[in-house]
Amino acid sequence: MRVLAALSGGVDSAVAAARAVDAGHDVVGVHMALSRNRAEHRTGSRGCCSIEDASDARRAADVLGIPFYVWDLSETFEETVVSDFLAEYAAGRTPNPCVRCNEHVKFATLLERGLALGFDAVCTGHYARIAVREDAGGGTVRELHRAVDLAKDQSYVLAVMGPDRLAHAMFPLGDVPAKDAVRAEAAARGLGVSAKPDSYDICFVADGDTQGFLRARLGSAPGPIVDSDGTVVGEHDGAYSFTVGQRRGLRLGRPAPDGRPRYVLSVTPVTNTVVVGPADALEVTEIAGEDVVWLAPDLPAREWTAAHVQVRAHGAPVSAHVRVTADEGGGGGGGGPARLVTRLAEPVRGVAAGQSLVVYLGTRVLGQATIERASRVERVEAPTGGVPA
């Protein structure tokens, strides 16, 4: 196959490309220049797509003996990832920019360009696995699974790609036992990035100050922080810089009557108000998501399915029953936008609108949606009808 290897300048993508070469594919490396500031430099393990990263990617391609190109995708990145990040926070939601980047840049723009140029697949250094099997009718089912190394698993941020893009994706690192094995392999191959620090946090906020980034882009907007009974207990510089479940950085001037810590319960942009309260007020048992992506065509999405769901990139999976419904009211009989309805077996705290809700059956990813709302139902009954035994 002709394979387009996305080389970020890090060790993971370099080893993934090397494995694609070893597998006999015709591999071409490409580095995505996502920053508008061409002179931007990397700060330790913060930031990515800097001038150093482009140089490291080029050197890795030279070692592997593959052609290498740099594609300027900075405008696409700004329009689809950074702008979405700002708009979501301004709307009182908590976005996941890594999900949006995988959706719009790595497995939309990059893949579409690659296919147009005659490539068969895009290879990345993500930690996830793809399994291909035959279904009962003799057809082929392509499944997305968690990586063997659960500590590095990135299937949560990849679930948004959808079945069509999954058909053209390659994740050669999905079966490695640990990150140390990848670094050792890079060193053995003579790749200079073998000891390079991993990037973390939000790549376009290189100094790690997310609130400062939001303030610089959205401006200062002072408003009240109120308790659940409406009592003003503090002030903020912008409701957009708070997220549901947050405890640190509240700077409350009045302690809770019971002395317990308080957390952000909700953010209301219309009134520029942040509501805080006790931890147990964060517990939810039902979650509804929009913009549904279903990756399991062999499973009936509109029937209740016993599965596990994950509501944060590094969160623990929780037992639940899930169902996709086209009825906006949740009845399943309407023709409105699809919603992923989730009933949790136990309460979960700090579920924020805007984050991804990803459904798993074992290690397999069944689908995902963007969290729209979450609520607490005192008594949650396990759904009947259509639930596997």
QUIGITA-V899842 format. One line per field, one symbol per residue. psi: psi as a letter, one per 20 degrees, with the letter a starting at -180 (. if undefined). Layout:
# QUIGITA-V899842
psi->???
This chain:
# QUIGITA-V899842
psi->qppooooijrhghghghghhghijqoppqppooipinijpqqndjqrrkahhggghgghghghikqqpqppokhgggghhgghggghghhjjrornhhghghghfhkfgggggghhjjqhqpprkqnrqppprqahjjrppoqprqqgnhhjpjhgiihihrhghhikqpnijhjqhrhhhggghgghikpijhjpqqqrbphjmhiinghhggghhirpmqrqpqrijippiaqriohijqqpipgqjhlpipqqhjiqqqrphqpnhgjlppprarhiiipqipppqrlpopjmiipohjqpppaqqpiqhkrqqpqrpqqpqjohijiiiakaqqqoppoqhqqqqkopqhrpoppqncippharrppgqqrpphooppqqojpq.
